[in-house]
Amino acid sequence: MSTKNKKYTTKNLENDFGQLSFADLILMQREDLELTQVEMAKKLKISKQKLCDFEKGRRIPSAKLAAGWSKKLRLPPEVWIQAVLQDQLKRDNIHLKVHIAS
């Protein structure tokens, strides 16, 4: 499930893996960077437990927080923000699909 050799965009991620949740994205990114949860948590300046909660889908960050993390990881924020907003709609049982354009 590596993204190292691909342009990191919503369209190609959805083509390769289907619709991804924020939990999928953050876990995939951590594994792609070959970081432990402790290392990734330090990079994002959060606790390991919070990172675990995000990876398991027990928590959804704000769009602002996700955008900040994407910058720290040097990734396009559109992918992360789209996943966050889609997860929020799903949690609230709103059956709409989000597309973010830059």
N, C-alpha and C positions, 0 to 999 in steps of 0.2 A: 504494500500500500504506500510506496514511496512517492513523494512529489519532487524529488531532487532534480530530475531531468525534465520537468514539465513547467510550463508557465502556470503559475498558481492563480487560476481564475475560477469563478463560480461555474461557468459553463463546462470547462473540462473536468472539474471535480465531479459535477453531477453526471456527466457522461460516463466517467470511469466508475463511480461508486454509488450513483443515485443521490437522492437528496440527503445531505449530511446535516446532522445536528451540530450545535456548538460543541457538545461533548465529543463527538467524532472528530471534529476539527482540531481541538486542542490536544487530544490524545494522539492523533495522527502526527501533528506537528512535533510534539515532544519526542515521539518515537523516531521521526525523521531526523531530528537533531541529535538523536542518541543520548538523550538526557534522562537522568532519573527524575522521579517526582520532586525530590529535594532540590536538585539542580534547577529544574524548571521553575519551581516555586520561588527560589531565590532570584532568578532572572526576572520574574514577574512581580516580585516584592509582595508575595502573599504566603500564607502558611501552606505547608504540605497538605494539611487536612482540607483546606479550601480548594486547592488544586484537585485533590481527589474527588471532592464533591462536584466540581465542574466537569471532570472527566467522566463521572458516573451519571451525569445529567440531573443530579439532585439540586443543583443551583444553576441559575442562568445569570450571567453578568449583565450589567447595563450596556447599552450600545456604546456609550462613552468609554467605559472600562475596556470593552473589547477592542475599540479603536486604538486605545493607548497601548494595549498589549501587542496589537499587530505592528505598531510602530517600533516597539522594543525588539520585536522579532524580525523586523524589516520585511513585512508582508503587506499586501494590499488590504486595507481595512474593509473594503466592500464585501469581501467573502465572509469575514468574521461578523460584520454588522448584519448582513443578510441572515446568517445562521441564528444569531441572537433574536432578531425580530421574528423569524419563522418559529423558533422555539416558544417565544412568548405567545404567539397566536395559537399554536398547538396546545399549550398549557391552558389557555383560556377557551379552548374548544371552538375557535373561530376558523372556519375552513376556507382560508384564502392563502394564496401563494405570494411570497414577497420576492421581488426582483430589484436589486440595487444597481443603479448605473452611476458611473463617475463622470 
